[in-house]
Amino acid sequence: MSLSLLFVLIGFFFIPFNSGIYMDALGEFAREAPLIFFGVASLFLLVKTLFTSTFYFPKKHIISFLLLAFLVWVALGFIFNLNEIANNEIKNTTGIVRFVKQYVSLLLSLTLFVIFYNVFKTKPIWPLMKWIRLFFTLSLAVVSLYIFIETAVVKLKLGFLLPVLYLFDYFPFVFATIDENLGRISGPTFEPPSLATYLITIAPWMLSYIVTTKSFFKYLPSLLVLIFALLSGSRAGIFIILIQYVLFFLCFVNSKKLQPHLIKILLIAGIGIGAIFIVKGKALTTYVYEKATSFSTKDDDHALSNKSRLGIQYANFQVFKENPITGVGIGQQSYHAIHHYPKWATEDNWEFKFKYLNDKHPSFVPGYNLFVRLLAETGIIGFLLFTSILLISIYICISAITQKNQNSLIYIIIFTSLIGALLNWFKMDSFREYVLWINLALLIYLTSNRLVTTNNQKSIPANED
């Protein structure tokens, strides 16, 4: 194994460990411990390139072409909107500074994609898949230990275990805390939604054990992911992971080899749910009802959060309607949306009063939805370019799966991962999604020998980009 690949894998291991790290200079990547290891991997790649003159960028692949086109369009958006961007200023930050920070963040995400692609090419695809899964599994093992102790303290009120939990302060990038107010589980991440995002990232990899392993323990990793999603209390996280599980199993409906496993899973799930209903039927029904109705703007527990999210998305859509072609420029949504926040969202809402509309509060308003943010900041063209990347990638995976490609399982992992990323972007607006860049790099590695953007060249050798 190359050193660059090793450090990338170590970075994957540390994805959920971010409660005890904050590197202010990195902006929205401030809590991303994996960047340290990805940076080391990039240094090894640089040294290798200097000695061997081999550095790969799949420029002829349609997905890479669209990524570059999107990057260029975002840069053009700055030129188209330069006059307005130069005059934008809130929270003591000018529009130009905000644009530069957001563009650098986007460039950093694309740099990670290039690093992943280059290190992935140092291993054959199946050994690579197993190594990635192994490091995700090791990560889940440590996270599981943390969550078991945290759950015992928070849910079971076993306070004597709190000192044991605090021992995790000695683990890199972790600051052990518990949620005494809402009783939600966050694991070693800094908040429950962050735990949910991590679980969405690893869920397809954990499900793959069911296909490749004979031991009964093959069900354990995916079961833990589901349990931890429920403990996190993340409504969107639970929904997305359930969708991933359903899609993963649907991919094997026509597989005679795996049909017995699916029947076993359905039987076990049915028996388990039936037993839970017998013992805790009322509590389970109440839980499901609360989660299903928690998106209201009038319920006691989630009203403020829902009002803020929906109000901000509404305002950003109004910005898009005023600037449908070019958008207002990357990073500029807050400067324009401030004029469109609906009264029903801001009235009696401390989040707007003390955070979003408070110039003394340093944090900018999150968009809470990447697709609406893209419409507002990059216009319809930027939106179509980015969504085309997702849709074409998903189409490639579905085509390979239906044709029973020899690498079908890897395509299924990528497919369910991309669906998870797509759905997750309906609640967050950052390009800082490892799940996307990991799986795009894997997909291009799998298909770089046959998918190009020119019609006069039918194939490219797998080791030529």
N, C-alpha and C positions, 0 to 999 in steps of 0.2 A: 504493500500500500504506500502511495506517495505521501509525503509529509503534508502537502497542500490538502489532499483529500482527508487526511486524519484530522487536521485542524478544522476543516469545514464540518466534519462529523461531530467533533467536540462542540462546535458552535450549535449544531442541531440539538445536542444534549442539553445545552444551557438555555434553550428558548424559554422555558417557563420560570426560570430563576431570575426574577427582576424586582423583587420587593425591597432589596437592599442596595440598589445601584441607581444613581442619577447623575449622568454626565451632561451638565447644563449646556455645554457648547454644541452638543449634537442635536439640539432642538427636539423634534418628535421622536428621534432615536435615542433620547437620553437614557431610557431604561433598558436598552437593548444590549445586554451582556454578550450575546453571540457576535456582535460586531468586532469585539476584541480578537476573537479567534478567526473570524473571517479576514480580518486585517492581516493577521500572521500568515494565513493561507495565501493571501494575495502577494505577500513578500516572497514566499517560496515560489509562487508562480512567476514572479518577476525575475528571480534569479535563474529559474529554469529557462525562461524565455531568452535571457541574455546569453546563455550557453548553448541552447539548442535552436533558437530562432523559431520556436513553435508556439504560437498563440492563436487560439481559434476564436473566430466570430462567425456564426452561421449566417452571413449577410444575404445569401440567396434563398434562405428559408422564408416562407411567406409570413410566419409569425414575427421573425426578426425584422423583416421589411416593415411590417405594420408598427412594431415598437419604435423603430427609427422615425417613421412617418409621424407617429404621435408626438415624439420628442421634438421634431422640427416644428410641428403645428403649434405646440405649446410655446416654443420660442417666438414664432411669428405672432402669437397672441400678444406678446409683450410689445412688439412693434406696432401692431394695430391699435393698441390701447395705451400707448406711451403717455399721451397727454393726460389722460385721466389717472393712470397709475402714478404719475409724478405728483399729482395733487392729492392723492389719497393719504390720509393720516388718521389713525386712531390708536389709542393705547401707547402713545409716544413712539409709534412705528410707522414709517412711511410705506407707501405702496411698493416702491422700488426695493426696499429692504425685504419686505414680505415676499415679493416675487422671487428675489434671489434665494432666500432661504428655502422656499418651496420647490424651486427648480433644482437646487442642489440636492434636496431630499429625494426628488424623483430620479436624478442622476445616480444617487447612491443606491437606490433600489435597483436600477438597471445594471449598475456595476456588480451588485451581488449576483444578479442573473448571469452575467458573463463569467464571474468567478466560479459559480456552481457548474456552469456548462463545461468550463475547461477542466475542472477537477473531476467531474463525472466521466470525462472521456479517458481518464487514466485507468478505468476499470471496465471490464465487460459488464453488460447491463444486469445480468442476474446476480453475480456476486455483489455488484453495486447496490442493487435493491435490498439484498440481505444485510449489507453493512448499514445502510440507512435505517432499516427497520430495527436492527439491533440497538443502535444508539438511541432511537426513539423509545425503545422498550426499556433500556436502562434508565432513561430519563423518567419514564412513567413509573418505574419501580421506586425511585427516590421520591417522586411526587406522591405516590400512593402511601408511603410510610408517613410523610408529612400530613397528608389529609386524614389518615386514620387517627393520628394523635389529635389533630385539630378538631375533627368531628367528635371525638370522645370528650374534648374539653367544652366545645360549643353546644353540641346537641345533647350529649349525655350528662353534662355538668360534672365531669370528672376533673375537677380543678387541680387535683394533686399531680396531674400529668402536664400541667402548664410548664414547669421547669424543664421537662423533657422536650417539649416543643421549642423552648428557647435555646436548646442546644444547637438548633439549626442556624442560629446566628453565626456559628463558626463555619457553616457551609458557604462557599463563594456566592456572592451577590444576593444573599437572603437576609431579610430582617423579619423575624417571626412576629406576627401579630394575630389577634383574633377580633372578630366582629361581634362585640357585645350587644350592639343595638338591634341589628336586623338578623343576626345569627346565620349569615351566609358564609359559605366556605370559599376561600380564595386560593388555598394551597400556598405554594411559595411565590405566587405571582402577587402583584401589588393590588389587584382588585378582582372580584368574581368574573366580570366580562373578559378580563385578560386570561383567566383560567379557561373560560369557555372557548376563546379563540385558539388557545393551545390544543385543547381537546379536539376541536374541529380539524386542526392540522394533522394530528396523529391518528384520528379515527380510522381512515381507510387502511393505514399500515397495520393497525392492530387487527382489523377485520381480516386481513390477508392471512393471518395465522390459521384461520378456520379452513382455508383452502390448502395450505402447504404443510400442515402439521397433523400428525396422527394422534398425538396424546390428547386426553380429555382437557388438558390445561389450555388448549388452543382457543377455548372460548373465554378464558379469564381476562386477557387484555381488553377485548372489546366490551366485556361486561363492566370492567372497572371504569372505562371511559364513559359509559352510559350512566353509571352510578354517580360519578363525580360531576357530570353535567347536571344531574338532578340536585346534587348537594350545592352546587354553585348558585342555584336559584336564577340563573340567566334564562329568561324566557326565550329569547332568540336562539341562544346556544342549544337548549334542549330541542327546539324545533328543527334546527339545522342538522344536528347530529342524527336525529331520528330519520330525517330525509336521506342523509348519507347512508344510513343502514339499509333503508328500504331499497335505494337505488343499487347499492352494492349487491344485495341478494337477488334483485331482479335480473341482474346481469348473468346470473347462473340458473335462471328458471329452466332453460332448455338443456342444461348439462345433466346427462344421466348419471354421471359420476358423482355429482354433488347434490343431486336431488334428495338422497337419504339424509344428508347433513342438514338440508333446509327443513326437511320434515321433522328431524330431531329438534332443531332450533324452535320451530313453531310449536311443537309439543311441549318443550321445556318452558317456553315463554307463556304458553296458554296455561299450563299447570301453575307456574309461578304467579301469574296475574290472578288466577282463580284463587290460589291460597291467600294472596295478599288481600283480595276482596273479602274473603271469609273472615280474616283476622282484623283487617284495617279498612274495611270497605267504605265506611263513612269518611274517615280521614283522607283516603285516596280520592274519593269523589270530590271532597272539598278542595283538595290540592289542585286537581285537574281543572275544576271550575274557576278557581282563583287565577290560575295561569292563563286560562282561555279568555278570561274577562279583564285581565290586567292591562290591556292596551287602551282602556278608557281614559278620558281626560277628566273624569269626575270621581273615580274611586280614590279612597283615602291614601293608599300606599304608593300608587304610581302616578297620580294625577299630574304633579309638577313635572316629573321626568317626561311623561308623555306629551304634555303641553309644550314643553321646551323643544323636544325633538320634532314634533309635528309643525310647530310654529316656525322653527328655523328652516325646515324643508320647504314649507309653504313660501317663506320669504325668498329662498334661493330660486325657487321656480319662477317667482315674479321677476327676479333678476334675469333669468334665462329669457323670459318673454320679451324683455326690453332689449336684449342683446343675443338674438337667436343664432346668428351665424358665427361670429368670432368669440362670443363670450366676453367677459370683462378682464380676463387674464388670470393665470394660475395664482392662487393665494389671495385673490382680491374679493372673494365672496363676502367677507365680513364688512368691508367698506360700503358695499352697495345694499346688502340685505338689511342693514340697520334701518333703512327707510321703509321696510316692508313688513316688519314683525307685526302680526295681527294682535289686536287688543286682547282677544281671548287667550293668547299665549303669554302675554306679558303681565296681565292684570293679576295682582296678588301672587306673583311668582318671584321668589327671592333669587332664583338662579339668574334671571335677567337683571334684577336690581343690583345685586352684589357682585355678579361675575361678568355676564355678557355685555351689559351696558355700563359697566363701571370702568372708567379709564385707568383707575389705580390698580385694577386687577390685571396682571400681566398676560393671562391666557386669552388667546383668540377664541372666537366662537367656533365650536366644531360644527361641521356640516351635517353629521349624523347619517349621511347617505352619499356614497361616492358617486352614484350615477346622477343624482340631482346636482351635486357639486360640479361634475364634469359639464353638465348642461349649462350651468351658470358661468363657469370660468373658461371653458374651452368651446362653448357653443355646440351646435349640432354636429359639426364636423369632428371635433375632438371626441365627442361622445361616441359617434359611430366608429371612429378608428379604434378606440379602446375596447368597446363592446365587441367589435369584430374579432379582436384578438381572443377574447374569451369564447365566443361562439364558434369560431373556426377550430380552436383547440378542442372544444367539446365535440364538435362534429368529427374531427380526426379520430378521437378516442372511440366514439360510437361506431364509426366505420370499421375500425380495427377489431372491436369487440364482436360485432355482428358477423364479421368474416372469419372469426375464430383464429385470429393471428396468433402465432406462436408465443408472442409476448402479451397475450390478452390480459393476464392478471395485472401486469404493470400498467396497461392502458386503463384497466378498471380502477386501480388506485389513483391514477392521475385524474380520471374522469370524476370520481366522487370527491376528490380533493378540490378540483376546480369548481364543482357545484357548491361545495362548502364555502369557498372564497367568494363566489358570486352572491350567494345568499347573505353572507356575513357583511358584504358591502352595502346592504340595505339598512344597516344600523351603524356603520362607521364610514369614515371618508378618507382614510389614509392609504397611500400606496405601500405602506410599511407592512406588507403581508407576505411573510416567508412562504406560506403555502402556495402562493401564486408563482413566485420566482423559482422555487425548488421544482415545481411540477412543470413549468414551461421549459426549464433547462432539461429536465428528463425527457419531455416530449420531443424536443428538438433533437436531442441525442438519439432517440429511437427512430426518428423519421428524416434526419438530415440527408440520408442517402436517396430519398425519393421525392421529397416535397420541395420544389423550388418555385421561384416566381416567374421564371421564363419558360416559354412553351417549346423553344428549340433545343432544350437540354433535358433529356428524360430522367437522368439520374446523376448523382454525384457520389463518388466513393465515400464511405462513412468516415474516413479519416481525412477528408478534404473539405474545407469550408470556403 
